[in-house]
Amino acid sequence: MSQANRSGGPKTVQGKARSSKNATSHGLTSLAPSNPNEKALVDSYTQELTNYYKPESPLEQLQIRRIAMCCAKLAYLYDLEQVKLALVAKELESQPEKILEKIPGATGLALGIAKEFITSGKMYLPCRLDPLLLEAICDEIKQMSGVIENKHQFARALPKLTKYLNAYPVVGLNNSSQWMEKLVAVGKDLDRGSDGENYIGALDEFFRTYLVGKRYSEQLAEEAANLESDEFDQLKEEARIRRGQKPRKIEPATPPNPDAITDLETVQNQLNQFLWLHKTYQQAQNLIPQYQEIKDLMLRALSLPVAESDLLMRYQTTLERRLSSAIGELLALQRAKKPELGI
């Protein structure tokens, strides 16, 4: 006995009702309108065909209805294909990284900046820099000549960079005088984001503010611990003196010149970080038109998956055959009714 004979299909009324709707998920194979919009379209086609062919017999009216139904189903099929293509296009546009990865050399921080611009319409640079300020700082660095041996020469040669460093918040550093120390902090931040993995775009300032607050709390705790340690050392020294021991001699340390720049090579490397960032920003700008060009080409080449496309094609072929058959039968009925007109 075959599998079909053994199963026999659903036995209950509810099961038969569910089974009857197995092929009506989209309504393309149904012999009745599947939704109010389709019914309105069928009624419109029916009225138009009736006005033209003026059917008199029930068979003519039946063929008119069949033709209208096939036309409505085909119209729905064409709309369905366009909707599916629009969904594929929308999915592509929502994942710019799939398009950017097709551009040779689109990697690192430039890729992150370009993606941020595509999704938000604005390019965000790390460390509270903006394109105009970054360009002005880079112009200063390129025009700098001679050797910078102290902070005063640094401030005279790089006034825009110095002003930027003064305003850049770093926990534990004075905003009015420790810009050289801040240069080290900024250099570390830029180096940390050079591979693009740590680039967070518009969220950079939010997270940076959070981290600054966290580091400040940690520094306060560390200073409190150091204070307790100093007090303990002082108590131990007082106890030594009470026992008749001589006070420990502490050699005064020679204070370094606070204005001197001792590691010129490191400073130059930190300045080069700004030049690198400006070059990366320009690379990101160049990625935008390339992205748009590739996206347009990919959208033009969009197609449905093979299985989906084949299924829609089969529905179209079936509906077109039904339509051709219904038209032929209507015309045969019309000719039989009015042979003298040769219709």
KADA-V511507 format. One record per residue. N is the residue number from 1. RES is the residue in one letter. BURIAL is I if it has 24 or more other C-alpha atoms within 12 Angstrom, else O. D_CENTER is the distance of its C-alpha to the mean C-alpha in Angstrom with 1 decimal. Layout:
# KADA-V511507
n=[N,N]
res=[RES,RES]
burial=[BURIAL,BURIAL]
d_center=[D_CENTER,D_CENTER]
This chain:
# KADA-V511507
n=[1,2,3,4,5,6,7,8,9,10,11,12,13,14,15,16,17,18,19,20,21,22,23,24,25,26,27,28,29,30,31,32,33,34,35,36,37,38,39,40,41,42,43,44,45,46,47,48,49,50,51,52,53,54,55,56,57,58,59,60,61,62,63,64,65,66,67,68,69,70,71,72,73,74,75,76,77,78,79,80,81,82,83,84,85,86,87,88,89,90,91,92,93,94,95,96,97,98,99,100,101,102,103,104,105,106,107,108,109,110,111,112,113,114,115,116,117,118,119,120,121,122,123,124,125,126,127,128,129,130,131,132,133,134,135,136,137,138,139,140,141,142,143,144,145,146,147,148,149,150,151,152,153,154,155,156,157,158,159,160,161,162,163,164,165,166,167,168,169,170,171,172,173,174,175,176,177,178,179,180,181,182,183,184,185,186,187,188,189,190,191,192,193,194,195,196,197,198,199,200,201,202,203,204,205,206,207,208,209,210,211,212,213,214,215,216,217,218,219,220,221,222,223,224,225,226,227,228,229,230,231,232,233,234,235,236,237,238,239,240,241,242,243,244,245,246,247,248,249,250,251,252,253,254,255,256,257,258,259,260,261,262,263,264,265,266,267,268,269,270,271,272,273,274,275,276,277,278,279,280,281,282,283,284,285,286,287,288,289,290,291,292,293,294,295,296,297,298,299,300,301,302,303,304,305,306,307,308,309,310,311,312,313,314,315,316,317,318,319,320,321,322,323,324,325,326,327,328,329,330,331,332,333,334,335,336,337,338,339,340,341,342,343]
res=[M,S,Q,A,N,R,S,G,G,P,K,T,V,Q,G,K,A,R,S,S,K,N,A,T,S,H,G,L,T,S,L,A,P,S,N,P,N,E,K,A,L,V,D,S,Y,T,Q,E,L,T,N,Y,Y,K,P,E,S,P,L,E,Q,L,Q,I,R,R,I,A,M,C,C,A,K,L,A,Y,L,Y,D,L,E,Q,V,K,L,A,L,V,A,K,E,L,E,S,Q,P,E,K,I,L,E,K,I,P,G,A,T,G,L,A,L,G,I,A,K,E,F,I,T,S,G,K,M,Y,L,P,C,R,L,D,P,L,L,L,E,A,I,C,D,E,I,K,Q,M,S,G,V,I,E,N,K,H,Q,F,A,R,A,L,P,K,L,T,K,Y,L,N,A,Y,P,V,V,G,L,N,N,S,S,Q,W,M,E,K,L,V,A,V,G,K,D,L,D,R,G,S,D,G,E,N,Y,I,G,A,L,D,E,F,F,R,T,Y,L,V,G,K,R,Y,S,E,Q,L,A,E,E,A,A,N,L,E,S,D,E,F,D,Q,L,K,E,E,A,R,I,R,R,G,Q,K,P,R,K,I,E,P,A,T,P,P,N,P,D,A,I,T,D,L,E,T,V,Q,N,Q,L,N,Q,F,L,W,L,H,K,T,Y,Q,Q,A,Q,N,L,I,P,Q,Y,Q,E,I,K,D,L,M,L,R,A,L,S,L,P,V,A,E,S,D,L,L,M,R,Y,Q,T,T,L,E,R,R,L,S,S,A,I,G,E,L,L,A,L,Q,R,A,K,K,P,E,L,G,I]
burial=[O,O,O,O,O,O,O,O,O,O,O,O,O,O,O,O,O,O,O,O,O,O,O,O,O,O,I,I,I,I,O,O,I,I,O,O,O,I,I,O,I,I,I,O,I,I,O,O,I,I,O,O,I,O,I,O,O,O,O,I,I,O,I,I,I,I,I,I,I,I,I,I,I,I,I,I,I,O,O,I,I,O,O,O,O,O,O,O,I,O,O,I,I,O,O,I,I,O,I,I,O,O,I,O,O,I,I,I,I,I,I,I,I,I,I,I,I,I,O,O,O,O,I,I,I,I,I,I,I,O,I,O,I,I,I,I,I,I,O,I,I,O,O,O,O,O,O,I,O,O,I,O,O,I,I,O,I,I,I,I,I,I,I,I,I,I,O,I,I,I,I,O,O,O,O,O,O,I,I,I,I,I,I,I,I,I,I,O,I,I,I,O,I,I,O,I,O,O,I,I,I,I,O,I,O,O,O,I,O,O,O,O,O,O,O,O,O,O,O,O,O,O,O,O,O,O,O,O,O,O,O,O,O,O,O,O,O,O,O,O,O,O,O,O,O,O,O,O,O,O,O,O,O,O,O,O,O,O,O,O,O,O,O,O,O,O,I,I,O,I,I,I,I,I,I,I,I,I,O,I,I,O,I,I,I,I,I,I,O,I,I,O,O,I,I,O,O,O,O,O,O,I,O,O,O,O,O,O,O,O,O,I,O,O,I,I,O,O,I,I,O,I,I,O,O,I,I,O,O,I,I,O,I,I,O,O,O,O,O,O,O,O,O]
d_center=[57.4,53.9,50.7,50.7,54.3,53.6,50.7,51.9,48.7,48.3,51.7,50.9,50.3,46.8,45.9,47.1,45.2,41.9,42.8,43.5,39.8,38.3,37.5,36.4,32.8,31.9,35.5,35.8,38.8,40.4,43.6,42.8,40.1,37.2,36.0,37.4,35.5,36.9,40.4,40.4,39.5,42.3,44.7,43.8,44.4,47.6,49.0,48.3,50.0,52.8,53.6,53.8,55.6,57.6,58.0,61.2,61.4,59.1,58.1,56.9,54.9,53.4,52.3,50.9,48.8,47.7,46.7,44.7,43.0,42.0,40.7,38.6,37.2,36.3,34.6,32.5,31.8,30.5,28.3,27.0,26.0,24.2,22.3,21.3,20.2,18.1,16.4,15.7,14.4,12.1,10.8,10.3,8.5,6.0,5.4,5.7,7.1,9.8,10.9,10.8,12.9,15.5,16.3,19.2,19.0,15.3,15.4,15.7,15.0,14.7,11.6,10.0,11.3,10.3,6.5,7.3,9.5,7.5,5.4,8.7,11.4,12.9,13.5,14.4,17.1,18.4,21.8,21.8,22.2,21.4,21.8,25.3,26.6,25.3,27.0,30.2,30.4,30.0,32.7,35.0,34.4,35.2,38.3,39.6,42.9,45.4,45.1,43.7,46.0,45.4,43.0,45.0,44.5,40.8,40.5,42.6,40.7,37.2,37.4,33.8,32.6,35.3,34.3,30.7,31.8,34.2,31.5,29.0,29.6,30.8,32.7,36.4,36.5,38.4,36.4,39.4,40.8,38.6,36.1,37.0,36.0,32.7,32.1,32.2,29.7,27.2,27.9,27.0,23.7,22.8,24.0,22.1,18.7,19.9,18.3,14.7,14.7,15.7,13.3,11.9,11.6,12.7,13.9,16.2,19.1,19.0,19.2,21.6,23.9,24.0,24.9,27.5,29.1,29.2,30.7,33.2,34.3,34.8,36.8,39.0,39.8,40.6,42.8,44.6,45.3,46.6,48.8,50.3,51.0,52.7,54.9,55.8,56.8,58.9,60.7,61.5,62.9,65.1,66.4,67.4,69.3,71.1,72.2,73.9,71.4,70.6,67.3,64.7,64.4,61.0,60.7,58.9,55.8,55.7,52.8,50.5,50.1,47.0,46.4,46.7,43.8,44.9,42.0,41.3,39.3,36.8,36.4,35.8,33.2,31.4,31.8,30.3,27.1,26.6,27.4,24.9,22.1,23.1,23.1,19.6,18.5,20.3,18.7,15.2,16.8,18.2,15.0,13.8,16.7,16.6,13.0,14.4,17.5,16.2,13.9,17.1,19.1,17.0,17.1,20.8,21.4,19.7,22.3,22.8,23.6,27.3,28.6,27.1,28.3,31.7,32.1,31.4,33.8,36.4,36.1,36.5,39.5,41.2,40.7,42.0,45.0,45.7,45.4,47.8,50.2,50.3,50.8,53.6,55.4,55.2,56.7,59.4,60.3,60.5,62.8,65.0,65.4,66.2,67.6,69.5,66.3,65.0,61.6]
